[in-house]
Structures are given as structure tokens and as C-alpha cells.
Amino acid sequence: MDDHGRVLRHASTVPRALPPRIPGPGGPPGGAGGPEPVRALPTSMQTFIRSIMNGITAIMNGTMEGPPMTATGARYLYITRHGQASEDESTLTEAGRRQAALLGERLSGTPITAIHHGPLPRAEETARLIGAHLAGAPLVRSEPAGDYLPYLPRREELPPESADETLARLAGFPAAEREQGPGLAREALARFTGAVEGDEPRHELLVTHNFLAAWLVRAALEAPPHRWLGLNHTNAGLTVIRYAPGRAPSLLLYNDTGHLPADLRWTGFPPELHV
């Protein structure tokens, strides 16, 4: 009893709430017979399960709808360096015109559908002379097909013995070729390489310059970026790269000069590089 005359119950005498009874296998709480009613799933859950089941059925029946898959075909990229240029590089020499015409004759039987070329006169003239042998293939002028430095190596990427000489030589090129080159090189990879949309293979010719030809070959071989250095292309030589869907690029030809006579094969190269 407290100070006000109320009776205090001992803690052990206070009624406690009983835990809920768990129905056994024989029936619901309270002992009544019969199975416990099944609770319905929420409508959202029923819809989710139904959509999964419908999808499984559609896959098994081959009737599942979805966004159309874009077919891809192989790209055959034919790459050549322009013919031999005059001293001021404003036009081709007579030898350069012969080189371009002979390459055009060699390619006359190929299904080339476009001739991409750089904006400089020596590349444009070469493309025009080759195009005379490729009926129906339009000439497409392209800035990324031009003449520029595709990548400026860091000193640590180069052999120590020749790093200073190489960097000094590259620094001597016009600022525009050095500053704009890497961006144009990335654009060239996006525009000229990789598989193409559609079921049919595509054959394209790229008339360009020594540096971009080296850059595309380096990329096809997945070599480090600085390894475009040392890959030299002859005037009107032929390189072919195949880009097939789901496969690594294949270098089918590199710097092939079988269409040129001996006196036209090594124009512009120092004697130590003639083989």
C-alpha cells in the first residue's frame, strides 16, 4: 500500500500480455479446424511476376519483342600516301602522277565506294588520278585525312639515346600541325575505322599522308600511341586493313608496291631505307 492507501501489486502478480499464438499445421489460432486462408499478393507484385513469366514464355517461343538490333558488316580500308610531290608540294611530279595512275589501275577491280582524301593539293590530285580508274566512287574531301602530327610522345616513351633528337624534330613542325593533330587523329579513327552498319562489307580508299597512315596502322595493331614513329609509307604504296564485327583489326597489306616499277618504289626515302 502506498502513502495514499492504494494497493501495490508485486511485479510477479501483474498480468502479462501473451505472445501471439502461431497456428499449427492443423488449423488457425483458437484451435478451429481447416486450413489457414492464403493471403493475396499485392497487385504490384502480381503484375511483376506476370511480366516475368510472360517474358520467359516469349523467349522460349522466340516471339519476344524488343528494339531492333543493328546489323554490322566488315570495313575494308585501303590506305595510300599521295604520289611524289614537287619541291614546294603544290602539285605532283611526273613520277608522282605515274605512281597515282598505276595505283588506280591496280584498284580498278575492287568494289571501292568512296575515295576520302586530305585537303592539300598533293593528296587531292592523287585522289583524282586514282579516281579516274574507279567509276562511280565519289571524291570526299576530309580534314581528318590531312597532314598533321597525330600524337606527341613524352620523353619517357622514347629511347633515351634518341629522345632529344626526336623531340627537337617534332618541335620543328608548324604549330597548327602539332596543336590540332591529336584531335584530328581521334576524329580519323572514329570516321575511317571499325565495322560499318548494314549487312554488306564496305570498301573505302583513304588518300592521305605518311603520318596518318602510320597512325592507323599503329592503332590496328594496338601498339602504344608513340609507335606511329618509325612506320613509314612510300608514295602510292598500298595498305589494307579489315575491320570485322567482333574481331580485332586485320592488317592484310602493308606498304605494298607491287604495282610500281623499281624506279618509283622508294621516292622520298633515304637510301638506307630502301630494301
Stockholm file with secondary structure:
# STOCKHOLM 1.0

chainA/1-275         MDDHGRVLRHASTVPRALPPRIPGPGGPPGGAGGPEPVRALPTSMQTFIRSIMNGITAIMNGTMEGPPMTATGARYLYITRHGQASEDESTLTEAGRRQAALLGERLSGTPITAIHHGPLPRAEETARLIGAHLAGAPLVRSEPAGDYLPYLPRREELPPESADETLARLAGFPAAEREQGPGLAREALARFTGAVEGDEPRHELLVTHNFLAAWLVRAALEAPPHRWLGLNHTNAGLTVIRYAPGRAPSLLLYNDTGHLPADLRWTGFPPELHV
#=GR chainA/1-275 SS CCTTSCCCCCGGGSCCCCCCCCCCTTCSTTSCCSCCCCCCCCHHHHHHHHHHHHHHHHHHHTCCCCCCCCCEECEEEEEEECCCBCTTSSSBCHHHHHHHHHHHHHHTTSCCCEEEECSSHHHHHHHHHHHTTSTTCCEEECGGGSCCCSCCCCGGGSCTTTHHHHHHHHHTSCHHHHHHHHHHHHHHHHHHSSCEESSSCEEEEEEECHHHHHHHHHHHTTCCGGGGTTCCCCBTCEEEEEECTTSCCEEEEEEECTTSCGGGSSTTSCGGGCC
#=GC SS_cons         CCTTSCCCCCGGGSCCCCCCCCCCTTCSTTSCCSCCCCCCCCHHHHHHHHHHHHHHHHHHHTCCCCCCCCCEECEEEEEEECCCBCTTSSSBCHHHHHHHHHHHHHHTTSCCCEEEECSSHHHHHHHHHHHTTSTTCCEEECGGGSCCCSCCCCGGGSCTTTHHHHHHHHHTSCHHHHHHHHHHHHHHHHHHSSCEESSSCEEEEEEECHHHHHHHHHHHTTCCGGGGTTCCCCBTCEEEEEECTTSCCEEEEEEECTTSCGGGSSTTSCGGGCC
//
